[in-house]
Amino acid sequence: MLFVNPRSGGGRAARARVAERARDRGIEVTVLQPGDDLGQLVATAVASGADALGIAGGDGSLAIVAATAIAHGLPFVCVPAGTRNHFALDLGLNRHDLVGSLDAFTTGVERRVDVADVNGRLFLNNVSLGIYGEAVREPEYRDAKARTLLQAALRVLGPSAPGADLELVDDRGQAHRNPDVALVSNNPYALELPQTPGTRPRLDGGELGIIVLDGPRAGPARTRAWTAPRLDIAAAGQLHAGIDGEAVELTPPLRFTIRPAALRVLLPRA
Protein backbone atom coordinates (compact mmCIF):
# COMPACT_ATOMS: atom_id res chain seq x y z
CA MET A 1 0.00 0.00 0.00
CA LEU A 2 1.30 3.43 -0.99
CA PHE A 3 -0.04 6.60 0.58
CA VAL A 4 0.34 9.70 -1.57
CA ASN A 5 0.18 13.27 -0.30
CA PRO A 6 -0.58 15.26 -3.45
CA ARG A 7 0.24 18.58 -1.73
CA SER A 8 3.73 17.74 -0.49
CA GLY A 9 6.62 19.50 -2.19
CA GLY A 10 4.29 21.79 -4.09
CA GLY A 11 2.56 18.87 -5.78
CA ARG A 12 5.60 16.82 -6.85
CA ALA A 13 3.78 13.47 -6.61
CA ALA A 14 0.88 14.71 -8.72
CA ARG A 15 3.19 16.12 -11.41
CA ALA A 16 5.07 12.82 -11.62
CA ARG A 17 1.78 10.89 -11.69
CA VAL A 18 3.04 8.70 -8.85
CA ALA A 19 -0.39 7.28 -8.01
CA GLU A 20 -1.02 6.16 -11.59
CA ARG A 21 2.47 4.71 -12.00
CA ALA A 22 2.12 2.81 -8.73
CA ARG A 23 -1.19 1.27 -9.77
CA ASP A 24 0.45 0.19 -13.06
CA ARG A 25 2.85 -1.86 -10.90
CA GLY A 26 0.03 -3.52 -8.96
CA ILE A 27 0.50 -1.38 -5.85
CA GLU A 28 -2.61 -0.31 -3.99
CA VAL A 29 -2.76 3.47 -3.56
CA THR A 30 -4.50 5.82 -1.17
CA VAL A 31 -4.36 9.50 -2.14
CA LEU A 32 -4.66 11.63 0.97
CA GLN A 33 -7.40 14.22 1.17
CA PRO A 34 -7.56 17.29 3.42
CA GLY A 35 -8.57 16.23 6.92
CA ASP A 36 -7.51 12.59 6.53
CA ASP A 37 -5.96 10.90 9.56
CA LEU A 38 -2.88 9.25 8.08
CA GLY A 39 -2.28 7.11 11.17
CA GLN A 40 -5.79 5.68 11.00
CA LEU A 41 -5.54 5.04 7.28
CA VAL A 42 -2.28 3.14 7.74
CA ALA A 43 -3.80 1.07 10.56
CA THR A 44 -6.74 0.19 8.32
CA ALA A 45 -4.37 -0.86 5.52
CA VAL A 46 -2.52 -3.20 7.88
CA ALA A 47 -5.79 -4.69 9.11
CA SER A 48 -6.74 -5.30 5.47
CA GLY A 49 -3.58 -7.32 4.85
CA ALA A 50 -1.02 -4.87 3.48
CA ASP A 51 2.39 -6.58 3.22
CA ALA A 52 4.44 -3.40 2.64
CA LEU A 53 3.79 0.24 3.50
CA GLY A 54 5.04 3.25 1.55
CA ILE A 55 4.56 7.00 1.60
CA ALA A 56 5.05 9.61 -1.11
CA GLY A 57 5.24 12.75 0.95
CA GLY A 58 7.39 15.00 3.06
CA ASP A 59 9.68 14.07 5.92
CA GLY A 60 7.00 14.89 8.49
CA SER A 61 4.65 12.14 7.27
CA LEU A 62 7.27 9.41 6.85
CA ALA A 63 7.57 8.65 10.56
CA ILE A 64 3.82 7.99 10.91
CA VAL A 65 3.95 5.23 8.31
CA ALA A 66 7.33 3.94 9.48
CA ALA A 67 6.10 3.59 13.07
CA THR A 68 3.27 1.33 11.96
CA ALA A 69 5.60 -0.66 9.71
CA ILE A 70 7.89 -1.30 12.69
CA ALA A 71 5.01 -2.24 14.97
CA HIS A 72 3.85 -4.91 12.52
CA GLY A 73 7.22 -6.02 11.16
CA LEU A 74 6.45 -4.77 7.66
CA PRO A 75 8.88 -3.29 5.14
CA PHE A 76 8.77 0.44 4.45
CA VAL A 77 9.16 2.32 1.16
CA CYS A 78 10.11 5.99 0.89
CA VAL A 79 9.08 7.92 -2.24
CA PRO A 80 10.74 11.37 -2.07
CA ALA A 81 7.79 13.64 -2.83
CA GLY A 82 8.49 16.35 -0.24
CA THR A 83 10.45 19.58 -0.46
CA ARG A 84 13.82 18.55 0.96
CA ASN A 85 13.51 14.79 1.44
CA HIS A 86 16.33 14.54 3.98
CA PHE A 87 15.63 10.91 4.86
CA ALA A 88 15.58 9.89 1.19
CA LEU A 89 18.90 11.65 0.62
CA ASP A 90 20.59 9.82 3.49
CA LEU A 91 19.12 6.51 2.32
CA GLY A 92 20.88 7.09 -0.99
CA LEU A 93 17.74 7.51 -3.09
CA ASN A 94 17.66 9.63 -6.21
CA ARG A 95 15.39 12.40 -4.95
CA HIS A 96 14.54 13.48 -8.49
CA ASP A 97 13.26 10.06 -9.59
CA LEU A 98 9.97 9.55 -7.79
CA VAL A 99 8.72 6.91 -10.21
CA GLY A 100 11.96 4.95 -9.98
CA SER A 101 11.52 4.76 -6.21
CA LEU A 102 8.40 2.67 -6.79
CA ASP A 103 10.60 -0.19 -7.98
CA ALA A 104 11.37 -0.84 -4.32
CA PHE A 105 7.91 -2.40 -3.98
CA THR A 106 8.45 -4.96 -6.74
CA THR A 107 12.17 -5.66 -7.15
CA GLY A 108 13.65 -3.86 -4.15
CA VAL A 109 16.38 -4.92 -1.78
CA GLU A 110 15.91 -4.76 1.97
CA ARG A 111 18.11 -2.77 4.32
CA ARG A 112 17.80 -2.39 8.08
CA VAL A 113 18.18 1.15 9.43
CA ASP A 114 17.93 2.76 12.84
CA VAL A 115 15.16 5.00 14.11
CA ALA A 116 15.12 7.23 17.17
CA ASP A 117 12.45 8.42 19.55
CA VAL A 118 11.80 11.17 22.04
CA ASN A 119 9.46 10.31 24.89
CA GLY A 120 8.18 7.40 22.81
CA ARG A 121 7.56 9.42 19.62
CA LEU A 122 9.48 8.05 16.66
CA PHE A 123 11.56 10.28 14.39
CA LEU A 124 13.66 9.48 11.33
CA ASN A 125 15.76 12.65 10.97
CA ASN A 126 16.05 14.96 13.95
CA VAL A 127 14.52 16.92 16.79
CA SER A 128 15.47 20.61 16.94
CA LEU A 129 15.21 22.83 19.98
CA GLY A 130 16.04 26.52 19.99
CA ILE A 131 16.15 28.56 16.77
CA TYR A 132 14.60 25.95 14.49
CA GLY A 133 12.12 24.84 17.12
CA GLU A 134 10.87 28.43 17.23
CA ALA A 135 10.91 28.95 13.45
CA VAL A 136 8.72 25.97 12.56
CA ARG A 137 5.94 27.39 14.76
CA GLU A 138 5.62 30.49 12.56
CA PRO A 139 2.70 30.43 10.05
CA GLU A 140 5.02 31.83 7.38
CA TYR A 141 7.56 29.02 7.72
CA ARG A 142 6.21 26.75 4.96
CA ASP A 143 6.27 29.51 2.36
CA ALA A 144 9.43 31.35 3.41
CA LYS A 145 11.68 28.98 5.34
CA ALA A 146 14.94 30.93 5.02
CA ARG A 147 13.48 34.31 6.00
CA THR A 148 11.51 32.88 8.91
CA LEU A 149 14.53 30.96 10.17
CA LEU A 150 16.61 34.16 10.04
CA GLN A 151 13.97 36.10 11.96
CA ALA A 152 13.86 33.38 14.60
CA ALA A 153 17.65 33.43 14.80
CA LEU A 154 17.65 37.17 15.39
CA ARG A 155 15.16 36.71 18.24
CA VAL A 156 16.97 33.78 19.81
CA LEU A 157 20.53 34.98 19.25
CA GLY A 158 19.97 38.66 20.02
CA PRO A 159 22.19 40.08 22.76
CA SER A 160 19.39 40.17 25.34
CA ALA A 161 17.34 37.20 24.13
CA PRO A 162 17.13 34.11 26.35
CA GLY A 163 18.16 30.76 24.96
CA ALA A 164 15.98 27.68 25.04
CA ASP A 165 15.06 27.02 28.67
CA LEU A 166 16.64 23.60 28.97
CA GLU A 167 19.67 21.79 30.33
CA LEU A 168 21.65 18.77 29.18
CA VAL A 169 25.01 17.19 29.92
CA ASP A 170 27.46 16.24 27.19
CA ASP A 171 29.78 13.24 26.92
CA ARG A 172 32.49 15.08 28.84
CA GLY A 173 30.22 15.76 31.80
CA GLN A 174 29.87 19.43 30.84
CA ALA A 175 26.45 20.95 31.51
CA HIS A 176 24.87 23.08 28.77
CA ARG A 177 22.23 25.43 30.17
CA ASN A 178 19.88 27.36 27.94
CA PRO A 179 21.71 26.71 24.63
CA ASP A 180 20.60 28.58 21.51
CA VAL A 181 20.44 25.36 19.52
CA ALA A 182 20.17 21.71 20.53
CA LEU A 183 19.78 19.19 17.72
CA VAL A 184 19.37 15.45 18.33
CA SER A 185 19.46 13.24 15.25
CA ASN A 186 18.94 9.63 14.27
CA ASN A 187 22.68 8.94 13.69
CA PRO A 188 25.11 11.88 13.53
CA TYR A 189 25.38 14.45 10.77
CA ALA A 190 28.67 15.01 9.01
CA LEU A 191 30.12 18.38 9.95
CA GLU A 192 33.34 18.39 7.94
CA LEU A 193 34.75 17.29 4.60
CA PRO A 194 35.34 14.82 2.99
CA GLN A 195 31.79 13.84 3.99
CA THR A 196 29.03 16.10 2.70
CA PRO A 197 28.20 18.45 5.60
CA GLY A 198 24.58 18.28 6.68
CA THR A 199 24.07 14.67 5.63
CA ARG A 200 24.34 11.45 7.61
CA PRO A 201 27.00 9.09 6.23
CA ARG A 202 25.13 6.13 7.68
CA LEU A 203 21.77 5.28 9.24
CA ASP A 204 22.79 2.07 10.96
CA GLY A 205 25.45 3.22 13.43
CA GLY A 206 23.28 2.70 16.52
CA GLU A 207 23.97 6.17 17.96
CA LEU A 208 22.19 9.47 18.36
CA GLY A 209 23.97 12.51 16.97
CA ILE A 210 23.90 15.51 19.30
CA ILE A 211 24.90 19.08 18.43
CA VAL A 212 24.69 21.97 20.91
CA LEU A 213 25.38 25.64 20.17
CA ASP A 214 25.92 27.83 23.21
CA GLY A 215 25.47 31.41 22.03
CA PRO A 216 27.67 34.43 22.75
CA ARG A 217 25.82 35.75 25.80
CA ALA A 218 28.41 34.40 28.25
CA GLY A 219 31.49 34.63 26.04
CA PRO A 220 32.50 33.18 22.66
CA ALA A 221 29.97 30.93 20.99
CA ARG A 222 30.70 27.24 21.53
CA THR A 223 29.61 24.26 19.49
CA ARG A 224 29.81 20.70 20.83
CA ALA A 225 28.99 17.57 18.88
CA TRP A 226 29.03 14.02 20.19
CA THR A 227 27.22 10.69 19.91
CA ALA A 228 25.39 8.60 22.50
CA PRO A 229 22.80 5.81 22.62
CA ARG A 230 20.53 7.98 24.78
CA LEU A 231 20.16 11.55 26.00
CA ASP A 232 18.09 13.23 28.70
CA ILE A 233 17.12 16.91 28.57
CA ALA A 234 15.58 18.74 31.51
CA ALA A 235 13.50 21.92 31.26
CA ALA A 236 11.26 24.06 33.42
CA GLY A 237 8.25 23.94 31.11
CA GLN A 238 6.91 22.99 27.68
CA LEU A 239 9.47 23.11 24.89
CA HIS A 240 8.86 24.24 21.32
CA ALA A 241 10.47 21.75 18.97
CA GLY A 242 10.70 20.73 15.36
CA ILE A 243 10.43 16.97 14.80
CA ASP A 244 11.40 16.08 11.23
CA GLY A 245 10.36 19.63 10.30
CA GLU A 246 6.98 19.57 12.05
CA ALA A 247 6.17 21.97 14.91
CA VAL A 248 5.36 20.21 18.20
CA GLU A 249 5.24 20.90 21.93
CA LEU A 250 7.25 18.50 24.10
CA THR A 251 6.74 17.92 27.82
CA PRO A 252 9.99 17.56 29.78
CA PRO A 253 11.94 15.72 30.85
CA LEU A 254 12.87 14.61 27.35
CA ARG A 255 14.37 11.17 26.91
CA PHE A 256 15.94 10.40 23.54
CA THR A 257 16.87 6.85 22.57
CA ILE A 258 18.13 5.09 19.45
CA ARG A 259 16.48 1.91 18.18
CA PRO A 260 19.11 0.06 16.14
CA ALA A 261 18.04 -1.74 12.95
CA ALA A 262 14.37 -1.29 13.84
CA LEU A 263 13.09 -0.35 10.38
CA ARG A 264 13.02 -2.63 7.34
CA VAL A 265 13.50 -0.34 4.33
CA LEU A 266 12.99 -1.51 0.76
CA LEU A 267 15.22 0.30 -1.76
CA PRO A 268 15.19 0.14 -5.56
CA ARG A 269 18.13 -1.88 -6.86
CA ALA A 270 19.34 1.10 -8.89
Secondary structure, 3 states (H helix, E strand, C coil): CEEECCCHHHCHHHHCCHHHHHHHCCCCEEECCCCCCHHHHHHHHHHCCCCCEEEEECHHHHHHHHHHHHHCCCCEEEEECCCCCHHHHHHCCCCCCHHHHCHHHHHCEEEEEEEEEECCEEECCEEEEEHHHHHCCCCCCCCCHHHHHHHHHHHHHCCCCCCCCEEEECCCCCEEECCCEEEEEECCCCCCCCCCCCCCCCCCCCCEEEEEEECHHHCCCEEEEEEECEEEEEECCCEEEEECCEEEEECCCEEEEEEEEEEEEEECCC
